[in-house]
Amino acid sequence: MLRAKHPLLHGVLVPLTHRLARARTGRTVHFELVPETAAVPVAAQPR
């Protein structure tokens, strides 16, 4: 479905990226996106 809607991105670039990543690491790599905590710098905190 995505390949039909975005043929260049999902038909060419995504598979190519996956192949290059596998060639570099030798296996499938999984990434987890974790949001940062809402740390406010001391100078930016209201007084």
C-alpha positions in Angstrom: 0.0 0.0 0.0 2.7 2.5 0.9 4.8 1.4 -2.1 1.9 2.3 -4.4 1.4 5.7 -2.7 5.1 6.6 -2.5 7.0 4.5 -5.1 10.4 6.1 -4.9 10.5 6.2 -1.1 9.1 2.8 -0.2 9.9 1.0 -3.5 13.6 2.0 -3.7 15.0 4.0 -0.8 13.7 2.0 2.1 14.7 -1.4 0.7 18.1 0.0 -0.3 18.6 1.4 3.2 17.7 -2.0 4.7 20.1 -3.8 2.5 22.9 -1.4 3.2 22.3 -1.6 7.0 22.3 -5.4 6.8 25.5 -5.4 4.8 27.2 -3.2 7.3 26.1 -4.9 10.5 25.6 -8.5 9.2 22.1 -8.7 10.8 18.9 -6.9 11.3 19.3 -4.0 13.7 16.4 -2.6 15.7 16.3 0.9 17.1 14.1 2.3 19.8 13.1 5.9 19.9 12.7 7.1 23.5 11.6 10.6 24.3 13.9 12.7 26.4 12.7 13.9 29.8 11.5 17.4 29.9 14.7 18.8 31.4 14.7 22.6 31.4 18.0 24.4 31.7 18.5 26.2 35.0 18.8 29.6 33.2 15.5 29.1 31.4 13.4 28.2 34.5 10.9 30.8 35.6 11.6 32.6 38.9 
